[in-house]
Amino acid sequence: MIIMPRRARQRLFLAIGAAALMIESVAPAWADPLTYDQALARAAANAPSLKARAATTAGARSSAIAADRLPDPTLDLGFQNFPVTGPNAGSFTRDDFTTATIGFSQMFPNLAKRHARAARATADIGVAEADELVEGRNVRLETALAWIDLYYGERRLRQLDLLDASLDDLQKTVTARLASGSARPSQALEPEQLRAAIADRRAEMVAVVAQARARLARYTGDPDPQVSGDPPVLDVNPVRLRAGIDALPALRAQDARIAVADADVRLARADKRPDWKVGVSYGRRDPRYGDMASVGVSIDLPLFAGRRQNPRIDASESTARGSRFDREALRNELLAALEADLADYTLYRARLRNAREVLVPLARRRAELDRDSYAAGKLDLGSALLSTLALAEAEVEALNREADVARAAIRINIIYGEERS
């Protein structure tokens, strides 16, 4: 047993108390259930991928500051005309040509090249911003779908729990009939068989709920997210969605890449213009001979453009044309995907309407009639149980179809337009 001094014990207790207070203050931040809008807001604030894209955009903006600036000047130090052979070899003072030099030189890229570099940097910012927008849309979509899957998964679990609880009444009836001799002993097993079937369905749904919760935790940062409230009621407007196809983040990202390709064309063409370099130096010699100063200008001579600059220009122009064809192909792909998603949405709504107005009411009425017939001794227990199971399956299927409609509406509004409730 370790005996601690009194003062040390006091410090330890204070530290433990402070840690407990910190835990209590932090834990409630994740304790409240998330509504649909709260989940999206938390994902937008916490998703690491969005922070990564924002950092990339900030880096592109920072790089653009120096894109069209002149290169740094160069400091030139050296010795010139130092004799290495002959009678004056190895001497700094015997030869009047030996000179210690110090100078500066400055490179001046042609103005077209500097402007092209600035345009390229601006285009890089556009690509980064577009990628950030695309990632934001992806995070928003995945978070929304995870919330919807968790919401409807929990509702389906509750529906199965209600069905399981309703079997208690049937079990009591079977017990009473067995006691009176009006039921076969084997019929006592039928409620348990149905309960086992419900348990299988429930186990599948528990896995679905756990997967949805894990996906929601990935984006919100909440280790055990819970949902509250109702899903959004979204308007799907095909006319508006088709009209806004060119404003989609994916096409805006492709437009930014076209701008990059165009800037590369300008850079390649600017290489056909000469760059300049100016240098100034001061030469120190033996005092008997005097010092010297020099000024020089160097000019690039792009004399062989046919084998140097022109092939690069042709390559960059081909890349720019390809980027435009890619945009056209992407636009056609998005339009086709929109029409396919709208068709699915119409199908899901029709299936949901059929479930609510026809399938579930019929299954409920049949289950009620079979229960009454079983209570009156006109129907066997197995048939009554099958009707009850059919009703539960119809209600769960209606929830599945409602979830399909909600998922389709969210996908359409987030992928192809601004979400509006």
N, C-alpha and C positions, 0 to 999 in steps of 0.2 A: 504493500500500500504506500502510495506516494503522498506525503504531507506537504501541502503548499503553504507558503506564508500567507498571512491574512490579506496583506495588500495585493499580492498576486491573485488571490482568489477573487477579490473585489474587481480587479481589472478584467479577469476572465468573465465574471458574471455580467459586467457592463458590456463587454464585447459581444457575448451571446445575445443579450437583450437588444443591442443595436442591430445585430444581424437579423433577429426575429422581426423587429420593426421594419427593416428594409424589405424582408420577404413579404410581410403583410401589405406593405405599401405598393409593391410591384405586382403581386399576384392578382389583385382585383382588376388590374388593367386588362387582363385576358379573361376575366371571369364572366363578363356579361355576354349573353348570346348576341349574335350578329344578325342584324337585318340584311337584306340584300344590298342596299346602298352602303351600309357600313362595311360589309365585306369587300366591296369594290374599292371603297376609299382606303381601307387598311392595306389592301394589296398594292394600290398605287403608291402608298407611302413606304411600304416595307419590302417589296419584291426585289431581291438582289439583282436580277437581270435588268430591271429598270434603272437601278443605280449604276450598273455597269455601262449601259447605253448613255446615261447622262454624263458619266465621266468621259466617255469617248467623244461626245459632243463638245464638252468643255475643252478637251485636248485639241480638237480640230479648230475651235475658235482661237485658242492660244497660238497654235501654229500659224494661223492666217495673219497674225500681227507682223510676222517677220517675212512673209512670203515674197513681197516685192521690194524688200530692203536691199541696199547694196551689200556686197560681201564685206567682211572685215578687212581692213588694210593689213598689209604684210610688212613686217620689219625685216630688213635685209642687212646682214652683217657679214664681213669677209675681208680677205686679203686678195689683192690683185698684183699680178706681175712679180711674184716672189721668185727670185732666181734659184734654180736647183742644179744647174751645171755652169761651167765656166769659172773664171777667176772670182766672181762675186757670189758664188753658190753658198746658200745658207746664211747670207747677211741681209739684215733689214735696212742697212744704212749705206751700203756701198753703191747700190743701184738707185738711180734717180726715178725709176718707174715703179718701185714697190710702194703700194698704197694700202692703207687700212681704210675700209669703207663702211659707212653706215647710211642706210636709206630706207625709204618707205615706198611702197607701191600700192595702187588701188585699182581693182578690177571694176569696169563699168559694163555690165551686161546691157545689150541693146534694149531700148525702151519697150519694144514689142514683146520681148521675152519677159520683162518684169511685169507687164500688164497681164500676160498669159499666166504667169505664176500666181498672180493675185486672183485671176479668174479661177484657176485650178483650186486654190485654197478655199475660195468661196463655195465652189462646187463640192469640195470635201465636207464643208460644214453642212451643206444641204443634204448630202448622203447620210451624215451622222444624225441629223435631225429627223430625216425620214425613217432611218432604222430605229430611232428611239420611239417614233410614233407607231411604227409597226409592232415593236415589242410591247408598247403600252396597250395596243389593241389586243395582242395575243394574251397578255396577262389578264386583261379585263374579261376576255372571252372565257379563258380557262377558269378563272375565279367564279364567274357567273354560272358556268355549267356545273362546277363542283358544288356551289351553294344549292342549285336546283336539284341535283342528284341527292344531296344529303336531305334536303327538305322532303322530297317525295319518297325517298327511302325510309325515312322515319315514319311517314304517314302510312306506308304500306306495312311496316312493322306493327304499328298500332292496329291496323285492320286485321292482321293475322292474330294478334293478341285477343281482340274481341271475339274472333271466331273460336279460338281455343277456349275462352271463358264460356262461350255459349254451349260448348259440349257438356258442361256440368249438368245442365238441365236434362239433356238427353241421357246422360249417365244415370241420373236419379230415376228417370222413367224406366230404363232398362232394369235397374235393380228392383224396382217395384214389380215389374212384370215377371221377373225371374222368381220373386217370392210368391207371386200368385200362380205361377205355373203357366202363364200365357205366353211366355217367350222361351225360345230354345237357349240352352246354356252357351252355345257358340255365339249368339247375338251379343253377349256381354263383351266380346272382344272387338266388336265393330267400332265403338267410340274410341278405343285405344288405337286401333289401326288408323283411323282418321286423324287422331292427335299426332301420331307418328309422321303422317304425311304432312301435316301442318308444320311440324318441327323441322322437316327437311326444307320446306319453303322458307321458313323463318331463318334457318342457318344460311341459306343463300342470300337472303336480304340483309342479314347482319354483315356479311362480307361486303355487299354493295355499299352499305352505309359506312363501313370502316374505310373502304377505298375512297369514297367521296370525302370523308373527313380528312384523310391524309392529303388528298389533293388540295383541299381548302387550306389546310395548315401550311402547305408548301408556299402558298402565295401570301397569306395573311400574317404568317409568323406566330399565330396562336397555336400552341401545341395540342390543344383539345377544343377545336372550334365547335360551337353550338349555334344553331340557327333559330331565328325568331321572326315573327311577322309573316306576311304573305308574299308570294312571288309578284313581280311587277306585271301589270297588264299592259302589254306593248302593242302598239299599232303597227301593222305591216302595210306599208303603202308602196305597192310595186312601181307606180309612176314616179314617185319621188326617188326611189332607190335606183331605178334605171337612169334617171336624169343626173344623179350624183355620182355615177360610176367613175368619172375621171378624177374625182377628188379623193378616191380611196387611198389609204396610206401605201398600199403596195404599188400603185401607179405613181404616186408622188415619189416614192423611192426610186422607181425606174426613171422618172424624169430627172432626178438628181444625178443618176448615173449617166444619163445622156449628156447632162451639163459637164460632167467630168470628162467624158469622151471628147466633147467639143473643145474643152480647154486643152486637152492633150493635142488636138489638131493645131490649135494656135501655138502651142509650145514647139511642136515639130516645125511649123512654118517659120517661127522666129529664129530657129537655128540657121536659116539661110542668110540672116543679117549678121554682120560682123559685131563682135564684142571688142571693147577697148580696154587697154590697160596702160595706166600712167605711172611712171616711177621717177623718184627723185633720190639722189644719193650725194653724199659728201665724202671726198677722199682725203685722208690725212697722210702726208708724206714727210720725209725728213725736212726739217725747217730750211735747209739749204736750197731745196727745190720748190717749195710752195705747195699749198693744198689745191684740190680740184673739186669742182661740183659738176654733176651730170643730171640731165633730164632726158627721159625717153618715153616714147609712146609705142605700144604694141597693138596691132590690129589683126584680128582673125581674118583669114582669107578663105571663105567657103567656095573654093574653086571647083570642087569635084562633087557638086550637089547630086548629080545623077547616080552616084554610087553611095552617097552618105545620107544627105538630108532627104532627098526625094523618096527613097524607099521607106523611111520612117514616117514621112507625111502620108504616103499611100496606106501604110499599115494603120495609122491612127484614124484616117478617114474611113477605112473599112470597119474598124471597131465602132466608130460612131454610127455608121449605117446599121451595123448589126444591133446596136443598142436600140435604135428606133424600131427595127423589126421585132425585137424582143418585147418592146412596149406594146406594139400592136397585137402580138400573140397573147401577151398577158391580159390585155383588155378584153380580147375575145374569150379567153378562158374565164375571166371573172364574170362576164355577161352570161356565159353558158352555165357557170356554177350558180349564179343568182337565179336564173330561170329554173334550174333543177331544185334549188332550195325552196323557191316559191311553190313549185309543184308538190314537194314533200309537205310543205306547211299546209297547203290546201287539203292534201290527203289526210294528214294528221287531224285536222279540224273536223273533217267529215267522219273519221273513225271515232273521234271523241263524242261527237254529237250522236252517232248511232249507239255508242255505249251508254250514254246518259239517258237517251230518250227511249231506247228499245231494249238493249241487252240486260242492263241492270234491273229495270222494272219487271221484265219478264222473269228473270231469275229469282227476284225477291217474291213475286207472286207465286211462282211454282214452289219455292221453299215453304211459304206460308201454307199453301194448300196441302203439301205433303206432310207437314207437321200436324196439321189438323187431321189428316187421314190416318196418320200413325197414332195420334192420340185416341182416335175413334176405333182403332183396331182394324182399319181397312187397308193399311199399307205396312209392309215390313220395315224394320229399322234400317236395313241397308239402303233402301231406296230413299228414305227420309234423310239419311246422312249424306248421300250423294247429292241430293238437292241443296242441302246446306253448304256442302263444299263448292257446288257450282255457283251458288250465290257469292261466296267469298272470293272465288276466282274471278267472277264477273266484276266485283267491286275493285279488286286489286288490278285487274286489267284496265278498268276505267281510270284508275290512278296512273297506270303506265301510259295510257294514251294522253292523259292530261299533262304528264311530264314531257311526252314527245312534243306536244304543242308548245309548251313553255320553252323547251330547248331550241326548237326550230325558230321561234320568234326571237329569242335572244341571239342566236347565231346570225340570223338575217340582219337584225338591227345593229349588232356590234360589228360584223364583218363588212356589211355593205352600206352602212349609214350611221348617223348619230342616233343613239338610243333615246327614245322618247316615251314616256309613260302616259 
